[in-house]
């Protein structure tokens, strides 16, 4: 595992909460919203990715570059996230493991993953994968637009406000 920038784990000693980003597929605009919230509220952020990720200066945002391979970044996040921290991911199996650990997970569109909805989301994901594997074109998610950014920002602010209480 290659550590780039400042270490995500070194921030643990100074802060009581952290935001983790499953960064390889996270839209740039979502990362920018998170960075702004991080600097405003003084909450550290850790990007975890298989490739290099540039991070803004200021000491609150760090990155970890993990080895290439399926789910390597996911395993790193699950191993290091703690109860009460926030994870941003579109990866439903990762979100399930995060919720299981008592952390909070939302997707880049601001939709929360919870104990109540994660089983249904996993079932739907598996069903759609089965259709794709059998040759059915299921399309993909709608393009990420301004409304999605707004919804994510509102959801992030609401969650961070609750976490800081």
N, C-alpha and C positions, 0 to 999 in steps of 0.2 A: 504494500500500500504506500502511495506517495502522498506526502502532506505538502500542499501548496499554500502559500500565503501564511496566515497565522493559524494556529491549531484551534480547531473547534473545541477540543476537550480542555484546553488551557483556560477557556472562558468559564468553565464550570465553577471554579472556586470563587469567582467574583459576583455571579448573578444567580438569582433564584429561578429564573425561567429562561427559555431559549426557543427560537423558531428554527426548525430544520426544514430545508427545502430539498426535495428529490429533484435535483436541478437539471438533469440532462434534457428532459422534455418540458420543463416548466417555461411558459412563455416569458419573454424578456419583460414585457409590460407588467406582468405579475411580480416578477422579481423587483422591479423598480418601485412598485407600490409597497412591497415588504420592506425594502431598504429605507424608504421615507418613514414608515411607521417605526422601524427600528431606531432610527436616529432621533425621531421625535420623542419616543417613549423610553429610550435607553435600554432596548432589549437586544441581546446578541442574536445573530443569525448565522447559521452554518449551512453552506451549500455543499451537497454531496453529489459527486458526478464521476463518470468514467473519463471525462475529458477536462482539460484546463478550463476554469471559470474565472474570469476577471471579477474582482470585487472592489467596491468603492473604498476609498481611504477613510479612516476615522476610527479603526480599531474594533468596531462592533460587528463587522461582517467578515467572516472567514470562510475558507473553502477546504475541502478534502477531496483530493483526486484519488479514487480507488482504482484497482485493477480493472481491466476490461473484462466483460463477461456478464451473462444474464444474472440479474438480481444482486450483483455485488454491492451496489450502492444501497439497495434495499436492506440487505443484511447488516451493513454498517449502521444505517439509521436505527434499525430495530435493536441492535446490540447496545447502542449508545443513548437512545432517547430515554428520558425518565418520565415518571408519572407527572402529569400536569403541564408538560411541554407541548408545543404545537408543531405539527408536521404538515407541510403543504405537498400533496402528491395527487396525481391522477391514477396511480397504481392501486387498484382495489385490494389485491392480496396484501400489499404493504400496509394500506390503511387498516385492514383487518388486524394485522399483528400489532400495529400502533395502538389501536383502540383496546386490544386485549391487554396491553401493558399499562393502560390507564392514562395514556396521553390523548391529546385531541388531534384530530385529523380533518382537514378540509381539502377539497380539490381546487384547482386553479380557477374555477368558476364560482368559488365561494360556498359550494354545497358541502355541508358537514357529513362526515361518516360517523355513525353512532352505533352503539350496541343494538339499537332497534332496527337500523336499516342495513347494516353491513352484510347480513346473510342474504337478503334479497338482492343486493348489488352484486355479490359474488355469484349467485345463481344466474342472474341476468348476463353477467360477463361470460360465464361458462357456456350458457345457451348460445350467445352470439358467436363465441369462438367455435362452437360445434357447427353452426351454420356456415361460418367462413371456411372451416376445414372441409366441409362437404361441397364447397364451390359456390355457395350463395354469396352474392355481392351485397353486403349489409350496409355499404356506405361507411361514413365515418361521422365524427362529431361535426356540428356546424362550425364554421370559422369563428375564431375568437374575435369579438368586436367590442366597441365602446361600452355597450350595456353589460357585457361580461366583466369588463374591468371595473365598472361602477359597482356591480353586484359583489365582486370579490372584495373590493376596498371596503364596502359597507359591512360585509360579513367579517372580514379581518378586524376591523375596528371594534365591532360588537364583541367578538371573541376575546380580543386583547383586553378590553375594558372589564369583562367578566373575570379574566384570569388575574388581573391586577388587584382585584378586590380582596 
